[in-house]
Amino acid sequence: YKSLGNAKTNWQDEIYRLAPSVDVNLSVSGRANLGKAGVLPYRVSGGYLYQDGVLMTDNMNRGTISVNLSPSFLDNHLTVNLNGKGVFSKSNFANQAAIGAAVRMNPTLPVYDKNGIEGYFTWYDAGGKVNKNATMNPVALITQKYDFSNATRFIGNAQFDYKVHGFEALRFNVTASMDLSEYNGKSGVNVGSYQAWSDTENRGVGQYSKEWQMRRSTAFEAYAN
């Protein structure tokens, strides 16, 4: 291909977009009468967030749910506080390399070309091979690399406080808590794709990586006062 073409391509317009978001939250709270057992104050809340990134294909989905219970028993001598929160998120990360490529790419060249790899405009050298020293097509960089993750997290806490009948100044307190999270991530470039052939280290064979991580933290405390 010659260095100048007939197109008028704004490469930054091709990779950037408006980034709308949706954020919804709902909560319910009240008190439930347990009869002779006592009362049960409660609060349940949930939320959902969807956020697009300004780069094409970049987005995040996140859901949360929280439960808080604080019942009392035995004529208010035993109070219990239970708290739990779960967070679930799914993210897709756009290829940041497209940003620099959009600045450097020749604006007289088109995004798509039937003679290019997988229909994207492709730089070839004099020998008809992919020119690995040329700026890569920014749109292909965005669409042909996948990089996404799923993450979950749970945070819980339980506290029991008991005032001894007849000896109310004597109290026993027990607290237990947990923080548990898990992360799964995958990223790569498909075999034979434009990006796989244009990447100087890839040479058409593609790439794939996977990451998994789990963390857990627990605590237990008991005392008499």
N, C-alpha and C positions, 0 to 999 in steps of 0.2 A: 504494500500500500504506500501511496505517496503521503508525505507529511501533512499536506493540506487536503481537505475534502470540501464538500458542498453543504454539509449540515450546519445548523446553528444550535448547538446543544449547550444548554446550561446544566453542567454536570451536577452542580450543587442542588438545583431544583429536582434533579432525578433521584437524589438520595435522601433529601430532607422532606419533611411533611409537617402539617399541623399535628399537634399531639394532644388529643382530647383525653379526659379522664372521667371516671365515674367513681364516686365515693358514697356509699350507702351505709348508714348505721341505724340500729334499732335496739332498744332496751326495754325490758319489762321488770318492774319491781313491785313488791307487796309483802304481805304477811299472811301466812297460812296458820289457821287455828288447829292445833294438834290435840285439842281436848285436855284431858288431865296431864298429858305428856308435856304440854307447853305450847309455845308458838314457834313458827318458823319464818323469820324474815328472809327474803330471797331477792336476788337480782340476777337476771339473765340478759346478756347483751351479745350482739353479733354485728359483724361488719363485713363489707366487701369493697375492695378497691381494684379498679382496672385502670392502668396507666400506660398509654402509648409513649414511646420515646420519639424524639424529633428525627432520629434516623429510621429509615424504613426497616421493618421487621422487628424493631426493638419494642418490647412490651412486657408488662408484668401483671399477673393476677394474684390477689392475696385475699384470703378469707380468715376471719378471726371469730372466735366464740369464747365467751367468759361466763362463768357461773360462780356466784357467791351465795353461800348459805350460812346463816348464823343462828341456829336454834338454841333454845335453852330448855333445860329439863330439871326435874327434882326441885321445884320451887325456886328456880333460878340459881340453884347451887352448882349446877353443871352447865357451863356455856361452851359451845362448840363453834368454831369458825372454819369453814371449808371454802377454799378458793381454788379455782382451776381456770387456766386459759390455754386455748389451742390456737396455733397459727399455721396456716397452710398457704404456701406460695409457689407459683410457677412463673419462671422468667425466661425470656428469650433475649439474648444479647446480640446486638448488631455488630457487624465487623467494623471496628474502628479504623482499619486501614483504608476504608473507602473515603474517609474525610480528606486525607492528604492527597489521595489519587484524584479526587474531584477538583482539587485546586490545580493540580499539574496537568490534567488531561486536556488534550487539544480540543477546543470547542467546535472545530470544523468537522469533527468525526462523529458518526452516528452511534447510538447506543447498540443497535442491532444490525447484524449483517449476515445474510444467508451463507456467506463464504466463511464465516467465523466459527469457532468451536461452540457448539450448542446454540447457534444463532446470535451470539454476542460478537460485537466488533472485536477483532483480534489482530494484534500486531504480528506480522510475519517478517522474517528477514529475507535477504536476497535469495537464499536457498530454499525458501518456502517453509521454513520451520518457525515455530513460535519464537518471537523475539522476547527473551526473558529479561532483557535490559530495559524494555519499554515500560511506560506507566500502564498498570493494569486497569481494565475497564471497571470503573467504580460500581456500576450497577451489578455486574457479575460478582464483584467482591461482596456486595450486600446479600445477594440472593443465593449464592452457591456455598456459603459457609454456614453451618449450623452450630449453634452454641446455646444450649438451654439447660436449665436446672429445675429441680423440684426440692423444696425444703419444708419440713414440718418441725414444729416445736411445741412442747407441752410444759407448762409451769404450774405446779400444784403445791398447795400448802394446807396443812390441817393442824389446828390448835385446839386442845382440850384443857379447860380450866375448871377445877373442882374445889369448892369450899366445903370442908368437912362439916356435916351436920352436928350442931352442938359445940363445935370448935371452929367457928367461922373465920377466925384469924389465921387458921391453918389452911393453906391452899397448896394443891398439887397442880402442876402445869406440865403438859407434854406437847411438843411441837415437832412435826415432821414435814419435810419439804423435798421436792424433786424438780430438777430442770433437765429435760430430755430433748435432744434435737437430732435430726437426721437430714443429711444433704446428699443428693444425687445429681451429678452433672455429666453432660456429654457434649463433645464438640468435635468438629472435623470437616473434611472436604471430601466429596464423593470421588471415586475413581473415574478418571477420564473427563472430568469437568474442566471448564475453561480455567478456573483458578488452579486446579491441579497441574495443568500443563504450563501455566504461566509462572507459577512459583518456582524459583530457581532451585529450591531444595526438595521440591515434590516430584517433578518430572512425570506427572500424570498418574502416579500410583495412589494418590489420595492420602488422607490422614484420618486418624480416629483416636480419641482419648476419652477415658471415663474416670470419674472421680466419685468416691463414696466416703462419707464421713459420719460418724455417730459420736455424740458426746452426752455424758450423763453425770449429773452432780446431785448428790443426796445429802441431807443433813437431818440429824435427830437430836433433840434436846429435851431433857426432863429435869425438873427441880421441884423442891418443896420450899415453901416460904412461910 
